Amino acid sequence: MSKTNFSADMSPEERHKELVEMPDEEIDYSDIAPLNEDFWKNAEFSLPQKKEGIYIKLNPQTLQWFRSRGREYQAMIDAVLTSYVEHQEKLGKQSQEE
């Protein structure tokens, strides 16, 4: 069990500093289930969702906005488009039910 005392009034920076400086021997692993044979019997393996590469023309300002968000900007564009499609499909199902 960790000897480090974290209090509710600690800033995130203080908490981070304590964690970084904590020796591995003080880390409490008691609430983590062991990876035994039972775990692996029920484990499921899933491959990442396959993506199809395409060429797409985007408004330069829109592309710059996404690029400014980081290296995974293409994944972000995909997530936004996926969210839009799911929303549109939901709206289509609602209008069909009415």
Secondary structure, 3 states (H helix, E strand, C coil): CCCCCCCCCCCHHHHHHHHHHCCHHHCCCCCCCCCCHHHHHHCCCCCCCCCCCCCCCCCHHHHHHHHCCCCCHHHHHHHHHHHHHHHHHHHHHHHHHC
